[in-house]
Amino acid sequence: MAMKQPGPVFTIQPAAPAKPGWWQSHRHQVVGLVALVVGFVIGQNGTDAPAAINTPPASTAPAGSATPSTP
């Protein structure tokens, strides 16, 4: 004759943890992408500085002719 196991046959097991939703799984990627887009927009549109000023060189004479020659 087979021995009976002591105790109940079925036990209550704790429920498996809920699978995280899409937002919980991907929020770090969404926040990173939004930060990149905002940084790009600020970098493209946020400058109020004037355009670079093209200044002529200090001297337009060729090198070695700084003093006029005397006859």
C-alpha positions as CSV (number, residue, x, y, z in Angstrom):
1,M,0.0,0.0,0.0
2,A,1.3,3.4,-1.0
3,M,2.0,6.0,1.7
4,K,-0.1,9.1,1.7
5,Q,1.8,12.4,1.7
6,P,1.0,14.5,4.7
7,G,-0.6,17.9,4.1
8,P,-2.8,19.4,1.4
9,V,-2.3,18.5,-2.2
10,F,-3.0,22.0,-3.5
11,T,-1.4,25.1,-2.0
12,I,-2.0,28.8,-2.7
13,Q,0.9,30.2,-4.6
14,P,1.6,34.0,-4.7
15,A,0.5,35.6,-7.9
16,A,3.3,36.3,-10.4
17,P,4.3,39.9,-10.5
18,A,2.5,41.9,-13.2
19,K,4.4,42.5,-16.4
20,P,5.4,46.1,-16.7
21,G,3.5,48.2,-19.2
22,W,4.9,49.7,-22.3
23,W,5.6,53.1,-20.7
24,Q,7.4,51.5,-17.7
25,S,9.6,49.5,-20.0
26,H,10.5,52.2,-22.5
27,R,10.3,55.5,-20.6
28,H,14.0,56.0,-20.4
29,Q,14.2,55.7,-24.2
30,V,11.4,58.2,-24.7
31,V,12.9,60.7,-22.3
32,G,16.3,60.4,-24.0
33,L,14.8,60.9,-27.5
34,V,12.8,64.0,-26.3
35,A,16.0,65.4,-24.7
36,L,17.9,65.0,-28.0
37,V,15.1,66.6,-30.0
38,V,14.8,69.6,-27.6
39,G,18.6,70.0,-27.6
40,F,18.7,70.0,-31.4
41,V,15.9,72.6,-31.6
42,I,17.5,74.9,-29.1
43,G,20.9,74.6,-30.9
44,Q,19.3,75.5,-34.2
45,N,17.1,78.3,-33.1
46,G,18.4,79.7,-29.9
47,T,21.3,81.9,-31.2
48,D,20.8,85.7,-31.3
49,A,24.5,86.4,-31.9
50,P,25.3,88.4,-35.0
51,A,26.9,86.6,-37.9
52,A,30.7,86.5,-38.0
53,I,32.2,89.9,-39.0
54,N,34.6,89.6,-41.9
55,T,37.5,92.0,-41.1
56,P,40.1,92.7,-43.7
57,P,43.7,91.8,-42.9
58,A,45.8,94.5,-41.2
59,S,47.9,95.1,-44.3
60,T,47.1,94.5,-47.9
61,A,50.6,95.3,-49.1
62,P,52.9,92.4,-50.1
63,A,55.4,91.3,-47.5
64,G,58.7,93.3,-47.4
65,S,57.2,96.5,-48.8
66,A,56.1,98.1,-45.6
67,T,58.4,101.1,-46.1
68,P,58.4,102.9,-49.5
69,S,61.7,102.9,-51.3
70,T,63.5,106.1,-51.8
71,P,65.4,106.9,-55.0
